[in-house]
Amino acid sequence: MLSNFILSTDYLSSLISFIGAILQKHAVYSAIAHNRGFSDQSYFCREFKELSGFTPSEFRHLFSDVGF
């Protein structure tokens, strides 16, 4: 049911920020993690996969040509 699917503005803002950073072809995942407040790259990658269903590398490969 769509009525049970509510996203906070903080969640959406974080997701959009992650997506934008991941799609930058020359961005390094450790720098993205650090800039987003994660203490290490592995934790960032796990959280990103939980949010998106993809690892950052998979996401970048699949969606880099979409043009966010």
PyMOL commands that set and color helices and strands:
alter all, ss='L'
color gray80, all
select helices_A, chain A and resi 2-4+9-22+29-35+41-52+56-63
alter helices_A, ss='H'
color red, helices_A
deselect
rebuild
show_as cartoon
